């Protein structure tokens, strides 16, 4: 489970505390996990999405290597 904590000083402004909290939540990825778990995804759909992400990463890597002239 995630736990986002923010330490504030007595004289800190509430807006500063909120900004620190938002950064902490974003850093821990709480909203991303919450968004992912908002609806049920079938295991087959999760595998399909993971495969598409993997292929996209590979294509991006190949384009970068081609642009830089690196041969694998």
ABEGO torsion letter per residue (X at the ends): XBBBBBBBBAABBAAAAAAAAAAAAAAAGAAAAAAAAABBBBAAAAAAAAAAAAAAAAAAAAAAAAAAGBBX
